[in-house]
Amino acid sequence: MVKKLLGIVVLGLLLSGNAYAELSYVCIYPDDKKEERYTFLIENGKLYLEGHFQKTKYLKTSSSKAEFLYESGISEVDGVTNKLNWKTEWITNHKINLKTGSAIETTKYVTKYFDTSGKITRTKKEKSKDILMCSIIANSGSSGSGSKTNNDGSFLKKILKMLN
């Protein structure tokens, strides 16, 4: 009885969620002359870009795709007055097909420029859409649960056999 209950719990975890899926991949922008690489890591429901935690609004992974929405920004401060010269914030929607390695990123940028008193003098909005080529480094969440499984479903077959 305990064996069956344990099997049901494990099977439920396998089929239910993806909050703890671990996924790591490297992407390049095909039109980037420098061929800079960007490493993405999804671990314990958190997104890291180049090893830095990213504030996400949405994150979902499955055995065939991953999608997330993250925010970031950068600014410049005047070295003499210590006042903000400009600040750019952006929000990026990133979708990757884990089977083909192709990803699409759409980004919305908002740049604010400031005068010496700190008032906004100009706001500039931009959008971009990029296609990236990615290589999967690790995908231990292929079942959607974060468990290390084989793609042939042998682990799932063992659980189902144990339930009978």
BALUM-397618 format. One record per atom (N, C-alpha, C, O): residue in three letters; x, y, z. Coordinates in steps of 0.05 Angstrom, whole numbers, plus 5000, padded with zeros to 4 digits. Last residue first. Layout:
REC rest    x    y    z
REC  ALA    X    Y    Z
...
//
This chain:
REC rest    x    y    z
REC  ASN 5026 4974 4787
REC  ASN 5009 4950 4781
REC  ASN 5014 4928 4801
REC  ASN 5002 4907 4799
REC  LEU 5064 5012 4802
REC  LEU 5036 5016 4811
REC  LEU 5019 4991 4806
REC  LEU 4998 4988 4820
REC  MET 5109 4995 4776
REC  MET 5109 4993 4805
REC  MET 5080 4996 4816
REC  MET 5073 4984 4836
REC  LYS 5097 5010 4724
REC  LYS 5099 4982 4731
REC  LYS 5097 4977 4761
REC  LYS 5085 4958 4770
REC  LEU 5101 5066 4730
REC  LEU 5075 5054 4723
REC  LEU 5075 5024 4729
REC  LEU 5054 5013 4738
REC  ILE 5155 5070 4741
REC  ILE 5135 5079 4761
REC  ILE 5109 5066 4755
REC  ILE 5096 5056 4773
REC  LYS 5178 5050 4694
REC  LYS 5183 5037 4719
REC  LYS 5163 5045 4740
REC  LYS 5154 5028 4756
REC  LYS 5159 5089 4657
REC  LYS 5150 5061 4654
REC  LYS 5155 5045 4680
REC  LYS 5138 5029 4688
REC  LEU 5189 5133 4675
REC  LEU 5159 5133 4677
REC  LEU 5148 5105 4675
REC  LEU 5129 5098 4689
REC  PHE 5239 5115 4660
REC  PHE 5234 5121 4688
REC  PHE 5204 5121 4693
REC  PHE 5194 5109 4713
REC  SER 5236 5111 4605
REC  SER 5240 5087 4621
REC  SER 5234 5091 4650
REC  SER 5223 5073 4664
REC  GLY 5230 5151 4566
REC  GLY 5208 5146 4584
REC  GLY 5211 5122 4603
REC  GLY 5192 5113 4615
REC  ASP 5272 5167 4536
REC  ASP 5257 5144 4526
REC  ASP 5234 5136 4545
REC  ASP 5219 5117 4539
REC  ASN 5299 5209 4560
REC  ASN 5278 5216 4541
REC  ASN 5262 5192 4531
REC  ASN 5240 5196 4520
REC  ASN 5307 5197 4630
REC  ASN 5315 5192 4603
REC  ASN 5292 5200 4584
REC  ASN 5269 5198 4592
REC  THR 5312 5248 4682
REC  THR 5299 5225 4669
REC  THR 5311 5221 4641
REC  THR 5323 5239 4630
REC  LYS 5315 5280 4740
REC  LYS 5332 5271 4718
REC  LYS 5321 5246 4707
REC  LYS 5319 5225 4720
REC  SER 5263 5326 4753
REC  SER 5275 5301 4758
REC  SER 5293 5293 4734
REC  SER 5286 5299 4711
REC  GLY 5236 5371 4738
REC  GLY 5263 5375 4749
REC  GLY 5276 5349 4756
REC  GLY 5299 5349 4764
REC  SER 5188 5365 4712
REC  SER 5188 5366 4741
REC  SER 5215 5372 4753
REC  SER 5217 5377 4777
REC  GLY 5189 5357 4658
REC  GLY 5173 5380 4668
REC  GLY 5174 5382 4698
REC  GLY 5161 5400 4709
REC  SER 5223 5322 4637
REC  SER 5196 5312 4644
REC  SER 5178 5334 4653
REC  SER 5154 5329 4657
REC  SER 5269 5352 4633
REC  SER 5255 5344 4609
REC  SER 5228 5333 4614
REC  SER 5211 5333 4596
REC  GLY 5304 5377 4669
REC  GLY 5275 5379 4673
REC  GLY 5259 5371 4649
REC  GLY 5237 5382 4645
REC  SER 5355 5377 4655
REC  SER 5347 5356 4673
REC  SER 5318 5358 4680
REC  SER 5308 5342 4696
REC  ASN 5389 5396 4609
REC  ASN 5360 5397 4611
REC  ASN 5351 5374 4629
REC  ASN 5341 5354 4619
REC  ALA 5446 5432 4589
REC  ALA 5434 5413 4607
REC  ALA 5404 5417 4608
REC  ALA 5395 5440 4608
REC  ILE 5456 5460 4541
REC  ILE 5478 5449 4557
REC  ILE 5468 5427 4575
REC  ILE 5479 5405 4576
REC  ILE 5434 5472 4477
REC  ILE 5426 5463 4504
REC  ILE 5450 5451 4517
REC  ILE 5463 5433 4506
REC  SER 5445 5529 4440
REC  SER 5454 5502 4444
REC  SER 5448 5494 4473
REC  SER 5457 5508 4492
REC  CYS 5412 5573 4394
REC  CYS 5420 5564 4421
REC  CYS 5429 5535 4421
REC  CYS 5421 5519 4403
REC  MET 5405 5632 4359
REC  MET 5411 5603 4356
REC  MET 5423 5594 4383
REC  MET 5443 5606 4393
REC  LEU 5353 5680 4357
REC  LEU 5378 5670 4368
REC  LEU 5381 5641 4361
REC  LEU 5361 5626 4358
REC  ILE 5324 5737 4330
REC  ILE 5324 5707 4329
REC  ILE 5352 5698 4338
REC  ILE 5372 5708 4328
REC  ASP 5291 5794 4357
REC  ASP 5315 5780 4348
REC  ASP 5311 5750 4348
REC  ASP 5295 5739 4364
REC  LYS 5263 5856 4356
REC  LYS 5257 5827 4354
REC  LYS 5281 5813 4342
REC  LYS 5290 5820 4320
REC  SER 5250 5915 4393
REC  SER 5267 5898 4376
REC  SER 5258 5870 4377
REC  SER 5245 5861 4397
REC  LYS 5231 5983 4403
REC  LYS 5225 5954 4404
REC  LYS 5245 5940 4386
REC  LYS 5254 5951 4366
REC  GLU 5233 6043 4443
REC  GLU 5242 6026 4421
REC  GLU 5233 5998 4425
REC  GLU 5228 5989 4448
REC  LYS 5225 6110 4464
REC  LYS 5216 6082 4465
REC  LYS 5224 6067 4440
REC  LYS 5223 6078 4418
REC  LYS 5250 6162 4503
REC  LYS 5252 6148 4477
REC  LYS 5243 6119 4481
REC  LYS 5253 6105 4499
REC  THR 5239 6224 4530
REC  THR 5235 6196 4534
REC  THR 5235 6183 4506
REC  THR 5222 6193 4487
REC  ARG 5271 6281 4560
REC  ARG 5263 6266 4536
REC  ARG 5259 6237 4543
REC  ARG 5273 6226 4560
REC  THR 5279 6303 4609
REC  THR 5278 6321 4586
REC  THR 5267 6307 4561
REC  THR 5256 6320 4543
REC  ILE 5262 6298 4676
REC  ILE 5262 6283 4650
REC  ILE 5259 6303 4627
REC  ILE 5240 6319 4626
REC  LYS 5303 6330 4724
REC  LYS 5278 6328 4709
REC  LYS 5282 6313 4683
REC  LYS 5303 6316 4670
REC  GLY 5351 6340 4748
REC  GLY 5339 6314 4752
REC  GLY 5312 6310 4739
REC  GLY 5300 6289 4741
REC  SER 5379 6384 4736
REC  SER 5362 6386 4760
REC  SER 5349 6359 4766
REC  SER 5336 6356 4787
REC  THR 5404 6372 4688
REC  THR 5421 6373 4713
REC  THR 5405 6376 4738
REC  THR 5415 6370 4760
REC  ASP 5358 6326 4657
REC  ASP 5374 6350 4657
REC  ASP 5389 6351 4684
REC  ASP 5387 6333 4700
REC  PHE 5355 6259 4629
REC  PHE 5350 6278 4651
REC  PHE 5368 6303 4647
REC  PHE 5390 6301 4637
REC  TYR 5319 6211 4591
REC  TYR 5342 6229 4593
REC  TYR 5335 6251 4613
REC  TYR 5313 6261 4614
REC  LYS 5301 6144 4588
REC  LYS 5294 6171 4598
REC  LYS 5320 6186 4601
REC  LYS 5340 6177 4613
REC  THR 5280 6093 4547
REC  THR 5303 6108 4556
REC  THR 5293 6136 4564
REC  THR 5279 6149 4549
REC  VAL 5254 6030 4543
REC  VAL 5246 6058 4549
REC  VAL 5271 6072 4560
REC  VAL 5281 6063 4581
REC  TYR 5243 5975 4499
REC  TYR 5262 5992 4514
REC  TYR 5249 6019 4519
REC  TYR 5234 6029 4503
REC  LYS 5223 5910 4492
REC  LYS 5214 5937 4492
REC  LYS 5232 5953 4510
REC  LYS 5236 5946 4534
REC  THR 5238 5853 4453
REC  THR 5245 5870 4475
REC  THR 5233 5898 4470
REC  THR 5234 5909 4448
REC  THR 5234 5785 4439
REC  THR 5222 5812 4433
REC  THR 5227 5829 4457
REC  THR 5221 5821 4480
REC  GLU 5268 5731 4414
REC  GLU 5267 5751 4435
REC  GLU 5254 5776 4425
REC  GLU 5262 5787 4404
REC  ILE 5266 5663 4400
REC  ILE 5257 5690 4391
REC  ILE 5256 5707 4416
REC  ILE 5244 5700 4436
REC  ALA 5309 5609 4383
REC  ALA 5295 5625 4403
REC  ALA 5288 5652 4390
REC  ALA 5301 5661 4372
REC  SER 5325 5541 4368
REC  SER 5320 5568 4359
REC  SER 5303 5583 4380
REC  SER 5285 5572 4392
REC  GLY 5331 5489 4382
REC  GLY 5350 5508 4392
REC  GLY 5346 5536 4382
REC  GLY 5363 5553 4388
REC  THR 5295 5447 4371
REC  THR 5310 5459 4349
REC  THR 5333 5477 4358
REC  THR 5352 5482 4343
REC  LYS 5276 5434 4422
REC  LYS 5283 5412 4403
REC  LYS 5300 5423 4380
REC  LYS 5318 5409 4371
REC  LEU 5264 5479 4450
REC  LEU 5286 5463 4460
REC  LEU 5293 5440 4441
REC  LEU 5315 5429 4444
REC  ASN 5252 5541 4429
REC  ASN 5244 5514 4422
REC  ASN 5268 5496 4430
REC  ASN 5289 5497 4418
REC  ILE 5242 5596 4471
REC  ILE 5261 5578 4458
REC  ILE 5247 5551 4453
REC  ILE 5233 5541 4470
REC  LYS 5229 5664 4481
REC  LYS 5216 5638 4476
REC  LYS 5237 5621 4461
REC  LYS 5248 5629 4440
REC  HIS 5225 5720 4520
REC  HIS 5244 5701 4508
REC  HIS 5230 5674 4505
REC  HIS 5220 5663 4525
REC  ASN 5214 5787 4525
REC  ASN 5200 5762 4524
REC  ASN 5218 5743 4508
REC  ASN 5224 5748 4484
REC  THR 5239 5838 4566
REC  THR 5244 5820 4544
REC  THR 5227 5795 4547
REC  THR 5226 5783 4569
REC  ILE 5242 5905 4579
REC  ILE 5228 5881 4586
REC  ILE 5230 5863 4562
REC  ILE 5223 5871 4539
REC  TRP 5286 5957 4604
REC  TRP 5274 5941 4583
REC  TRP 5260 5916 4595
REC  TRP 5267 5907 4617
REC  GLU 5309 6023 4614
REC  GLU 5297 5999 4625
REC  GLU 5285 5983 4602
REC  GLU 5275 5994 4583
REC  THR 5359 6070 4620
REC  THR 5344 6053 4601
REC  THR 5334 6028 4616
REC  THR 5350 6015 4630
REC  LYS 5372 6136 4636
REC  LYS 5366 6109 4647
REC  LYS 5350 6094 4626
REC  LYS 5330 6105 4616
REC  TRP 5420 6190 4643
REC  TRP 5399 6175 4629
REC  TRP 5395 6148 4642
REC  TRP 5412 6138 4657
REC  ASN 5444 6218 4685
REC  ASN 5443 6229 4658
REC  ASN 5421 6217 4642
REC  ASN 5405 6230 4629
REC  LEU 5435 6231 4754
REC  LEU 5429 6213 4732
REC  LEU 5429 6228 4705
REC  LEU 5414 6248 4702
REC  LYS 5491 6261 4788
REC  LYS 5462 6260 4780
REC  LYS 5459 6242 4756
REC  LYS 5478 6238 4741
REC  ASN 5541 6275 4804
REC  ASN 5530 6251 4815
REC  ASN 5499 6249 4810
REC  ASN 5485 6236 4825
REC  THR 5571 6314 4782
REC  THR 5547 6322 4797
REC  THR 5534 6299 4811
REC  THR 5517 6303 4829
REC  VAL 5613 6283 4760
REC  VAL 5618 6308 4775
REC  VAL 5595 6314 4793
REC  VAL 5598 6319 4817
REC  GLY 5594 6238 4733
REC  GLY 5616 6235 4752
REC  GLY 5621 6259 4770
REC  GLY 5632 6257 4791
REC  ASP 5527 6223 4722
REC  ASP 5548 6243 4717
REC  ASP 5569 6241 4740
REC  ASP 5562 6242 4763
REC  VAL 5509 6157 4708
REC  VAL 5509 6179 4728
REC  VAL 5532 6197 4721
REC  VAL 5554 6188 4714
REC  GLU 5467 6117 4670
REC  GLU 5492 6131 4671
REC  GLU 5490 6154 4690
REC  GLU 5471 6170 4688
REC  SER 5439 6049 4672
REC  SER 5437 6079 4674
REC  SER 5465 6090 4674
REC  SER 5485 6076 4678
REC  ILE 5396 5995 4656
REC  ILE 5422 6006 4658
REC  ILE 5420 6037 4660
REC  ILE 5400 6048 4649
REC  GLY 5356 5935 4666
REC  GLY 5361 5963 4661
REC  GLY 5390 5971 4665
REC  GLY 5406 5956 4675
REC  SER 5302 5887 4659
REC  SER 5329 5895 4666
REC  SER 5333 5924 4660
REC  SER 5314 5937 4650
REC  GLU 5257 5831 4665
REC  GLU 5262 5860 4664
REC  GLU 5291 5865 4671
REC  GLU 5304 5850 4686
REC  TYR 5228 5777 4627
REC  TYR 5246 5788 4648
REC  TYR 5251 5818 4643
REC  TYR 5249 5827 4620
REC  LEU 5193 5721 4615
REC  LEU 5191 5750 4611
REC  LEU 5208 5761 4634
REC  LEU 5202 5757 4657
REC  PHE 5200 5658 4580
REC  PHE 5201 5675 4604
REC  PHE 5201 5704 4596
REC  PHE 5207 5712 4573
REC  GLU 5195 5591 4562
REC  GLU 5187 5618 4556
REC  GLU 5189 5634 4582
REC  GLU 5181 5625 4604
REC  ALA 5214 5532 4528
REC  ALA 5216 5549 4552
REC  ALA 5208 5577 4544
REC  ALA 5215 5586 4522
REC  LYS 5196 5467 4503
REC  LYS 5200 5496 4501
REC  LYS 5203 5508 4528
REC  LYS 5197 5497 4549
REC  SER 5191 5412 4511
REC  SER 5196 5421 4484
REC  SER 5202 5451 4482
REC  SER 5213 5460 4462
REC  SER 5180 5401 4564
REC  SER 5201 5384 4551
REC  SER 5208 5395 4523
REC  SER 5229 5388 4513
REC  SER 5175 5467 4591
REC  SER 5164 5441 4586
REC  SER 5186 5425 4572
REC  SER 5209 5435 4569
REC  THR 5170 5525 4633
REC  THR 5185 5507 4617
REC  THR 5170 5481 4613
REC  THR 5153 5474 4629
REC  LYS 5161 5594 4647
REC  LYS 5148 5567 4643
REC  LYS 5166 5550 4625
REC  LYS 5176 5560 4605
REC  LEU 5153 5654 4678
REC  LEU 5172 5634 4671
REC  LEU 5158 5607 4669
REC  LEU 5145 5598 4688
REC  TYR 5146 5723 4687
REC  TYR 5133 5699 4677
REC  TYR 5156 5679 4670
REC  TYR 5175 5687 4658
REC  LYS 5176 5762 4706
REC  LYS 5147 5766 4710
REC  LYS 5133 5740 4703
REC  LYS 5110 5736 4712
REC  THR 5239 5762 4740
REC  THR 5221 5751 4719
REC  THR 5192 5757 4727
REC  THR 5184 5757 4750
REC  LYS 5300 5789 4746
REC  LYS 5273 5792 4756
REC  LYS 5253 5783 4734
REC  LYS 5252 5796 4713
REC  GLN 5355 5746 4745
REC  GLN 5339 5765 4730
REC  GLN 5311 5765 4742
REC  GLN 5299 5744 4748
REC  PHE 5421 5737 4771
REC  PHE 5392 5733 4774
REC  PHE 5377 5754 4759
REC  PHE 5384 5778 4760
REC  HIS 5475 5721 4730
REC  HIS 5462 5741 4746
REC  HIS 5432 5736 4747
REC  HIS 5419 5732 4726
REC  GLY 5498 5685 4694
REC  GLY 5502 5681 4723
REC  GLY 5489 5701 4741
REC  GLY 5491 5699 4766
REC  GLU 5477 5700 4645
REC  GLU 5506 5705 4650
REC  GLU 5512 5703 4680
REC  GLU 5529 5717 4690
REC  LEU 5418 5701 4677
REC  LEU 5430 5708 4651
REC  LEU 5459 5716 4657
REC  LEU 5464 5734 4672
REC  TYR 5372 5660 4709
REC  TYR 5398 5673 4711
REC  TYR 5408 5677 4682
REC  TYR 5408 5659 4666
REC  LEU 5309 5651 4740
REC  LEU 5324 5655 4715
REC  LEU 5350 5670 4721
REC  LEU 5351 5690 4736
REC  LYS 5278 5600 4779
REC  LYS 5290 5626 4777
REC  LYS 5307 5627 4751
REC  LYS 5318 5607 4742
REC  GLY 5260 5549 4791
REC  GLY 5240 5570 4784
REC  GLY 5251 5597 4781
REC  GLY 5236 5617 4781
REC  ASN 5307 5520 4798
REC  ASN 5289 5525 4821
REC  ASN 5270 5548 4816
REC  ASN 5263 5563 4833
REC  GLU 5335 5551 4743
REC  GLU 5340 5533 4765
REC  GLU 5322 5540 4788
REC  GLU 5321 5563 4796
REC  ILE 5358 5564 4681
REC  ILE 5333 5564 4696
REC  ILE 5337 5543 4717
REC  ILE 5340 5519 4711
REC  LEU 5405 5603 4649
REC  LEU 5401 5581 4668
REC  LEU 5374 5585 4682
REC  LEU 5369 5606 4693
REC  PHE 5439 5624 4591
REC  PHE 5414 5624 4607
REC  PHE 5413 5600 4624
REC  PHE 5420 5578 4616
REC  THR 5491 5660 4565
REC  THR 5484 5635 4579
REC  THR 5459 5640 4596
REC  THR 5459 5658 4613
REC  TYR 5511 5683 4504
REC  TYR 5495 5690 4527
REC  TYR 5485 5664 4540
REC  TYR 5472 5648 4527
REC  ARG 5567 5703 4466
REC  ARG 5549 5682 4476
REC  ARG 5536 5691 4502
REC  ARG 5547 5704 4519
REC  GLU 5582 5741 4409
REC  GLU 5581 5739 4438
REC  GLU 5561 5718 4446
REC  GLU 5540 5715 4433
REC  GLU 5600 5751 4357
REC  GLU 5591 5725 4365
REC  GLU 5592 5721 4395
REC  GLU 5602 5701 4405
REC  LYS 5612 5799 4334
REC  LYS 5630 5790 4356
REC  LYS 5624 5761 4364
REC  LYS 5640 5749 4378
REC  LYS 5569 5806 4299
REC  LYS 5596 5802 4288
REC  LYS 5616 5791 4309
REC  LYS 5635 5777 4302
REC  ASP 5507 5779 4300
REC  ASP 5527 5792 4318
REC  ASP 5555 5785 4308
REC  ASP 5563 5762 4308
REC  ASP 5469 5751 4274
REC  ASP 5479 5775 4261
REC  ASP 5500 5790 4277
REC  ASP 5509 5811 4269
REC  PRO 5455 5709 4310
REC  PRO 5468 5703 4285
REC  PRO 5481 5727 4271
REC  PRO 5501 5725 4257
REC  TYR 5469 5712 4377
REC  TYR 5453 5726 4356
REC  TYR 5468 5722 4330
REC  TYR 5491 5730 4327
REC  ILE 5470 5652 4415
REC  ILE 5484 5674 4401
REC  ILE 5464 5687 4382
REC  ILE 5446 5674 4372
REC  CYS 5463 5619 4479
REC  CYS 5452 5630 4454
REC  CYS 5472 5650 4442
REC  CYS 5487 5664 4456
REC  VAL 5462 5561 4518
REC  VAL 5478 5584 4509
REC  VAL 5466 5593 4482
REC  VAL 5460 5576 4465
REC  TYR 5426 5535 4575
REC  TYR 5433 5536 4547
REC  TYR 5448 5562 4540
REC  TYR 5446 5582 4555
REC  SER 5395 5494 4622
REC  SER 5417 5512 4617
REC  SER 5423 5511 4587
REC  SER 5425 5490 4576
REC  LEU 5347 5478 4670
REC  LEU 5353 5481 4642
REC  LEU 5375 5501 4638
REC  LEU 5375 5522 4651
REC  GLU 5308 5445 4715
REC  GLU 5334 5457 4711
REC  GLU 5340 5455 4681
REC  GLU 5339 5434 4668
REC  ALA 5245 5456 4746
REC  ALA 5260 5446 4723
REC  ALA 5287 5460 4721
REC  ALA 5289 5484 4726
REC  TYR 5211 5470 4786
REC  TYR 5239 5464 4794
REC  TYR 5255 5452 4771
REC  TYR 5276 5440 4775
REC  ALA 5162 5478 4763
REC  ALA 5173 5500 4779
REC  ALA 5203 5495 4785
REC  ALA 5218 5514 4790
REC  ASN 5130 5447 4734
REC  ASN 5156 5451 4723
REC  ASN 5171 5472 4739
REC  ASN 5191 5483 4729
REC  GLY 5082 5394 4750
REC  GLY 5092 5421 4747
REC  GLY 5119 5422 4735
REC  GLY 5131 5402 4727
REC  SER 5058 5338 4740
REC  SER 5045 5363 4749
REC  SER 5058 5389 4741
REC  SER 5047 5404 4726
REC  LEU 5083 5291 4728
REC  LEU 5064 5301 4709
REC  LEU 5053 5328 4716
REC  LEU 5040 5341 4699
REC  LEU 5117 5280 4771
REC  LEU 5127 5279 4744
REC  LEU 5109 5293 4725
REC  LEU 5118 5307 4706
REC  LEU 5082 5282 4815
REC  LEU 5103 5303 4812
REC  LEU 5115 5304 4784
REC  LEU 5121 5325 4774
REC  GLY 5052 5236 4804
REC  GLY 5039 5263 4804
REC  GLY 5059 5285 4801
REC  GLY 5055 5305 4787
REC  LEU 5091 5198 4810
REC  LEU 5079 5201 4784
REC  LEU 5065 5229 4782
REC  LEU 5067 5242 4762
REC  VAL 5100 5204 4866
REC  VAL 5122 5209 4846
REC  VAL 5111 5214 4819
REC  VAL 5120 5232 4805
REC  VAL 5049 5189 4885
REC  VAL 5060 5216 4891
REC  VAL 5082 5223 4871
REC  VAL 5082 5245 4860
REC  ILE 5045 5137 4866
REC  ILE 5025 5157 4857
REC  ILE 5036 5185 4862
REC  ILE 5033 5202 4845
REC  GLY 5088 5113 4894
REC  GLY 5088 5114 4865
REC  GLY 5069 5134 4854
REC  GLY 5075 5148 4835
REC  LEU 5069 5118 4947
REC  LEU 5093 5132 4939
REC  LEU 5095 5134 4908
REC  LEU 5102 5155 4898
REC  LEU 5024 5084 4942
REC  LEU 5020 5112 4949
REC  LEU 5045 5128 4941
REC  LEU 5042 5150 4929
REC  LYS 5050 5035 4932
REC  LYS 5032 5046 4912
REC  LYS 5028 5076 4917
REC  LYS 5027 5092 4898
REC  LYS 5078 5029 4980
REC  LYS 5093 5029 4955
REC  LYS 5075 5042 4933
REC  LYS 5085 5058 4917
REC  VAL 5038 5026 5017
REC  VAL 5056 5049 5019
REC  VAL 5071 5052 4992
REC  VAL 5075 5074 4983
REC  MET 5016 4976 5000
REC  MET 5000 5000 5000
REC  MET 5017 5025 5000
REC  MET 5012 5044 4985
//
